[in-house]
Amino acid sequence: MGLQRELALLAMRATPLPGRDDFLTRAGVATPVPAVPGSLGAVARESFDSFKLKHPFDLVVVFTVGDFPQGSGCSAYFDPESPWYNVFYGAYGIRSHKQDGGAWGFTSRGHPDVDEVLQVVRLDYDFLTAGELGCPPARMCFRPLAVEVAREGDWHTADVTCLVPSGLHRLEEAKAPDLTYYTVFGVPDARHLPPGRASYEPVRMRGHVAWKPVGERLTLAWGGLFPDTPEGQALRQRVRAAQAPLYLR
């Protein structure tokens, strides 16, 4: 086992950090994140309050990423040739601070609002991930391209195709990155950035998200985004097949 991979496992298993408000755990809401072949094998929990997010909700993010290939100092998250490129999957807990007292992801009449859910995904990809890895605002590019909404049991669901900013970058181009993120993802391998490939490039992804209210002002969502390639979508189907029995019951 490589040292960088060992550090990533330790860092993820050390979460949530002391003093963070993991309101999902306090509310007794389960957030299972199944391991599938190729995943790192550890799950991280991060809590963010509304003051940090500059949004009217608090957030718990529960996720895993791709493993560290043999001999690599970074997760397959940084590998453009991998179906794990820019992939993290898991769950969100969203505690709303809307003035009307409603749950996030729902209108004042209680109807599902997929645009609000995608605001959380955008915040995660643009700011909490690429941004913390040093992506400048001008390259933050999350944009939905197609959204198909449906329902499964008491869950509202959406099939989403979108652009996201890649986390892959040259270190000299990173603008004040949070160095603790390199503990989880590793340091991008220069072999993944040949001449002509831009740091924080836009990547077309497709995935799924399901959400429902699970308490007062509290929404639970689960899913993931995957490269919009045959290999990426095959991975998506494997991940969803592992997630569905844990939530759709």
RACOR-V247978 format. One record per pair of residues at least 24 apart in sequence whose ideal C-beta (glycine too) atoms are under 7 Angstrom apart, sorted by the first residue. I is the first residue (numbers start at 0). GAP is how many residues later the second one is. D is the distance in Angstrom with one decimal. If there is no record, write none. Layout:
i gap d
I GAP D
I GAP D
This chain:
i gap d
1 66 6.0
1 71 6.9
3 64 6.4
3 69 4.6
3 182 4.8
4 63 3.9
6 176 5.5
7 32 6.5
7 60 6.8
7 67 6.9
7 175 6.4
7 176 5.4
7 178 6.5
8 31 7.0
8 33 4.8
10 172 4.3
10 173 5.3
11 30 4.0
11 31 6.4
11 32 4.1
11 172 6.1
12 29 5.4
14 29 4.7
14 30 4.7
14 31 6.2
15 29 4.4
15 30 6.9
15 31 5.8
19 27 3.9
20 26 5.4
20 28 6.7
20 37 6.8
21 25 5.4
21 38 5.9
22 35 6.6
22 37 6.5
22 70 6.5
22 72 5.4
23 36 4.9
23 69 3.8
26 188 5.4
26 191 6.4
28 64 6.6
28 185 5.3
28 191 5.9
30 31 4.5
30 60 4.1
30 62 6.9
31 214 4.3
32 29 5.8
32 30 6.8
32 31 5.5
32 57 4.5
32 58 6.7
33 208 3.9
33 209 6.1
33 212 6.4
35 202 5.3
35 203 5.6
35 206 5.3
37 28 5.9
37 29 5.9
37 46 6.2
38 25 5.1
38 27 6.4
38 28 6.2
39 24 5.6
39 25 5.5
39 26 6.6
39 27 4.9
39 35 6.7
40 26 7.0
42 47 6.9
43 140 6.6
49 47 5.7
52 70 6.5
54 68 6.6
55 40 7.0
55 41 4.3
55 42 6.0
56 37 5.2
56 38 6.0
56 39 5.2
56 40 5.9
56 47 5.0
57 37 4.3
58 33 6.5
58 34 7.0
58 35 6.0
58 61 6.8
59 32 6.9
59 33 3.7
60 31 6.0
60 63 6.6
61 28 4.5
61 29 4.6
62 25 4.4
62 26 6.6
62 27 3.6
63 24 6.8
63 25 6.7
63 26 6.1
64 120 6.8
67 118 6.2
71 117 6.1
72 113 5.2
72 114 5.7
72 116 6.4
73 111 6.3
73 112 3.2
73 113 5.8
73 114 5.7
73 115 5.2
74 110 5.0
74 111 5.3
76 90 6.3
76 108 5.5
77 89 6.5
77 90 4.8
77 107 6.6
77 110 4.7
77 111 6.5
77 114 5.7
78 113 5.7
79 88 6.8
79 112 6.0
82 143 6.7
82 144 6.1
82 148 4.1
82 149 4.5
82 151 6.9
82 152 4.2
83 151 7.0
84 118 6.8
84 142 5.3
85 78 6.0
85 80 5.4
85 81 6.3
85 117 5.4
85 119 6.5
85 141 7.0
86 137 6.6
86 138 6.8
86 139 5.5
87 136 6.8
88 134 6.8
88 135 2.8
88 150 5.3
89 132 6.9
90 129 6.6
90 130 6.5
90 131 4.3
91 28 5.8
91 129 4.4
92 125 7.0
92 127 6.0
93 26 6.1
93 125 4.3
93 127 6.8
94 122 5.8
94 123 5.6
95 121 4.4
95 123 7.0
100 116 6.7
102 110 4.3
102 114 5.8
102 115 6.5
102 116 4.8
103 115 4.9
104 106 4.9
104 114 4.9
104 116 7.0
105 107 6.8
111 37 7.0
111 44 4.0
113 33 5.9
113 35 5.5
113 44 4.9
116 92 6.0
116 94 5.5
116 104 6.1
117 26 5.8
117 42 7.0
120 88 6.9
124 39 4.5
124 40 6.5
125 39 6.3
128 38 5.9
129 35 4.2
129 37 5.3
129 70 5.9
131 45 6.7
131 46 4.3
131 49 5.1
132 34 4.9
132 36 6.4
132 41 6.6
132 44 5.3
132 48 5.5
133 35 6.3
133 40 2.6
133 41 5.0
133 42 6.5
133 43 3.5
134 30 5.5
134 65 4.5
135 39 4.9
138 26 5.6
138 61 4.3
139 25 5.4
140 24 5.0
140 61 4.8
151 58 6.8
151 96 5.6
152 95 5.8
153 58 5.5
154 55 4.3
154 56 6.9
154 57 5.2
154 92 7.0
154 93 6.5
155 54 6.7
155 55 5.6
155 56 6.4
156 51 6.6
156 53 4.5
157 51 5.3
158 49 5.8
159 46 6.9
159 47 5.9
159 49 6.4
160 45 4.5
160 67 6.3
161 43 5.8
162 39 4.8
162 40 6.9
162 41 5.9
163 39 5.6
163 41 5.3
163 61 6.7
164 35 4.8
164 37 6.5
165 34 5.7
165 35 4.9
165 37 5.0
167 24 5.9
167 25 6.7
167 31 6.8
168 30 3.6
168 31 5.4
169 29 5.1
172 26 4.6
202 24 6.6
203 24 4.4
205 27 6.4
206 29 5.9
207 32 5.9
209 37 6.7
221 25 5.6
